[in-house]
Amino acid sequence: MYRVPTTEGKSRTLSLDGRIEFAHIRDTQARWLLLTGTTRGSQIESTYTFCRDVLDYDLAGFFQRHSRRIKVELEKVLKTLLRA
């Protein structure tokens, strides 16, 4: 379980679904870019479909091709941050 602050200055525990929803709201309010959607569906609802249909670029394929490298680099960054 994961604890998040409330407006009353307390905290509450969230399930996995609640954590995902909390993170989505937090990141959207911070105006962070979020890759959302699936590889099927509307160009408006899915970043992956938008890239494929409008930009003629397979973003999902990019992540599939480079997933190992992305994981390795992300682990390096996280280890560095945790040591700081």
N, C-alpha and C positions, 0 to 999 in steps of 0.2 A: 504494500500500500504506500501511498505518497501523500504527504501532508502539504496543504497550500494555505496561505493566509486568507482570512476573511476580512470584510470591511470593519468588523467589530474589534479587530486586533487579535483575534483568536486564530486557530487553524482547524482545518478539517481534513479527514482522510478521503482520498479519491481512489476509485477503482481504475483499472487500465483505461477503460472507455472515458472515464472522467478526466484522467490525466491527458489523454489525447485531445479532448475537447478544450480543456484548460490551456494547453500549449497552443492550440490553433487560435483561440481568442487572444492570448497574450501576444503571439507572433504577428497576428493581423493588426492588432492595435499599435504595435511597434513599427508597422509598415514594412515588415520583412517580406521578402519574396518567398512564397510557398508554392512548391510544385504539387499540384492537386489533380485529382481525377484518375482515370484509368486510360488505357490505350484505346479504348472504344468510347463512343459517345460524342457529345456536343463539343464544338470548338470553344464554346463559352465556358463550359464546365470543366474541361480538362486541358491542362497545359501541354500534355503529351499530344493530344489530338490537334490542338492549335498549331504546335510546332510542325507536326507531320503534314497537315492539310494546308496551312497558310504559308509557312516558311519553307516547306519542302525539306524538312530536316527531321530525322528520326531520333528524337531526344531519348526515348526509351531504349533504343538500340545503343546509343552512346553510353548510357548507364550500365547496360548489360555488358558491353565490350570492355568497359573500364572499371567495373565494380571492384575487382581485386585491388587495383592500384588506388582507388578512392578509399577503400577500407584501410590499406596500409598507411596512407598519408594521414587519414583521420586519426588513426591510433597514435601516430607520432605527435600530432598536435595535442590530443587529449593527454598523453603522458607528460608532455612539456608543461601544459597548464596545471596538471595535478602536482607537479613538482614545485611550481612557483609559490 
